[in-house]
Amino acid sequence: MLYWALVFFVVALIAGALGFGGIASASSGIAQILFFLFLILFAASLIMGLVRRR
């Protein structure tokens, strides 16, 4: 999932550099959503791992 967030981030950077504002904005939004979803799932898996060890 982090891979896809980085892919959409790179697409947003390239689209922004070429002047495609709508595509850059959409790609940036998707990258942000995927990144935060990755962070939430990562934190949940860390917490579950700590709970199971005790």
C-alpha positions as CSV (number, residue, x, y, z in Angstrom):
1,M,0.0,0.0,0.0
2,L,2.9,2.3,0.7
3,Y,4.2,1.5,-2.8
4,W,0.9,2.8,-4.3
5,A,1.0,5.9,-2.2
6,L,4.5,6.6,-3.5
7,V,3.4,5.9,-7.1
8,F,0.5,8.4,-6.9
9,F,2.8,10.9,-5.3
10,V,5.2,10.6,-8.2
11,V,2.4,10.9,-10.7
12,A,1.2,14.0,-8.9
13,L,4.7,15.6,-9.0
14,I,5.0,14.9,-12.7
15,A,1.5,16.1,-13.5
16,G,2.1,19.2,-11.5
17,A,5.4,19.9,-13.2
18,L,3.7,19.6,-16.6
19,G,0.8,21.9,-15.7
20,F,-2.0,19.4,-15.3
21,G,-3.5,20.7,-12.1
22,G,-6.5,18.5,-11.9
23,I,-4.6,15.3,-12.4
24,A,-2.0,16.4,-9.9
25,S,-4.6,17.3,-7.3
26,A,-6.4,14.0,-7.7
27,S,-3.2,12.0,-7.5
28,S,-2.1,13.9,-4.5
29,G,-5.4,13.3,-2.7
30,I,-5.2,9.5,-3.5
31,A,-1.6,9.4,-2.3
32,Q,-2.6,11.1,1.0
33,I,-5.5,8.7,1.6
34,L,-3.4,5.6,0.9
35,F,-0.5,6.9,3.1
36,F,-2.7,7.6,6.1
37,L,-4.5,4.2,5.6
38,F,-1.1,2.5,5.6
39,L,-0.1,4.3,8.9
40,I,-3.4,3.3,10.6
41,L,-3.0,-0.3,9.5
42,F,0.7,-0.3,10.6
43,A,-0.1,1.1,14.0
44,A,-3.0,-1.4,14.4
45,S,-0.7,-4.3,13.6
46,L,1.9,-3.1,16.0
47,I,-0.6,-2.8,18.8
48,M,-2.1,-6.2,18.1
49,G,1.4,-7.7,18.1
50,L,2.2,-6.2,21.5
51,V,-1.1,-7.3,22.9
52,R,-0.6,-10.9,21.7
53,R,2.8,-11.2,23.3
54,R,1.6,-10.5,26.8
